[in-house]
Amino acid sequence: MARQTKAATGDGGAHEQATAAATEKLAQSGDQFAPVVDTIAGDLRDFFIQMWKDRPKPWSQTSNGEQNDIVRAVEYAVRNAVAKSVDLIATNQMADVPIRAILESYADKGDIKAVLKIKTADDTDAENAVLALHRAQGKLVLISKATPADYLGERGQVQTDADDPALPFADDRPDHPADDSDLSDGDDAARENGEKLEDEA
């Protein structure tokens, strides 16, 4: 940040160097931000107050180059603070046991009221759900639809490979006779020859 500030603010004199140092400190406040779940609102408040204290000088007294540097420093610090806050909130939410329920009915008469039926898998799941409900009583909760059937579609059926074509039977070969009549004729001729030889003997 300091090198960017010097290039943007001109001659790099003592005035610009002081402004650059203050701007660098402003950017680093995001790195030093360390929120805690129970005090995240107060931590953010203190973070922004400290940024206000660390500002180089009143906005109206800064040059255009200095203002651009300050904008970049604030943006860097705030992005860091938001990222840390979101991570902290998400981690805290993951620590809670999700409660599965079916929306049975709702009434829209001024105040919208809903009736939910809690779904549990076993006794342990039921105990955890009751504990989570007890902790959430009187607090703001979010109801989100999470129906597995909404995500079980498919683009199309799986295409499987067909079986290999059956091998041809031996009788289907063109060089094989359609019947065995030729074989029987040969046998009859052999028998006749045999009988003639016996008679001659």
Residue pairs with C-beta under 8 A, 6 or more apart in sequence:
1 20
1 23
1 24
1 27
1 69
1 72
1 73
1 76
2 20
2 21
2 23
2 24
4 69
4 72
5 16
5 19
5 20
5 23
5 24
5 65
5 66
5 69
6 12
6 16
6 17
6 20
8 65
8 66
8 68
8 69
9 16
9 19
9 20
9 63
9 65
9 66
9 69
10 16
10 63
10 65
16 66
18 56
19 56
19 57
19 62
19 66
19 69
20 69
22 54
22 55
22 56
22 57
23 56
23 66
23 69
23 70
23 73
24 73
25 54
26 51
26 54
26 55
26 56
26 70
26 73
26 74
26 77
27 72
27 73
27 74
27 76
27 77
28 77
29 47
29 50
29 51
29 54
29 77
30 76
30 77
30 78
30 79
30 80
30 81
31 80
33 43
33 47
33 77
33 80
33 81
33 84
34 43
34 84
35 43
35 44
35 81
35 84
35 85
35 88
36 43
36 88
37 88
37 89
37 92
40 85
40 88
40 89
44 81
44 85
47 81
51 74
51 77
55 70
56 62
56 66
56 70
59 67
59 70
62 70
96 132
96 135
97 128
97 129
97 131
97 132
99 118
99 129
99 132
99 133
100 118
100 119
100 120
100 129
100 146
101 116
101 117
101 118
101 119
102 116
102 117
102 119
103 114
103 115
103 116
103 143
104 115
104 116
104 117
105 114
105 115
106 112
106 113
106 114
106 115
107 113
107 114
114 143
116 143
118 126
118 129
118 133
120 126
120 129
170 176
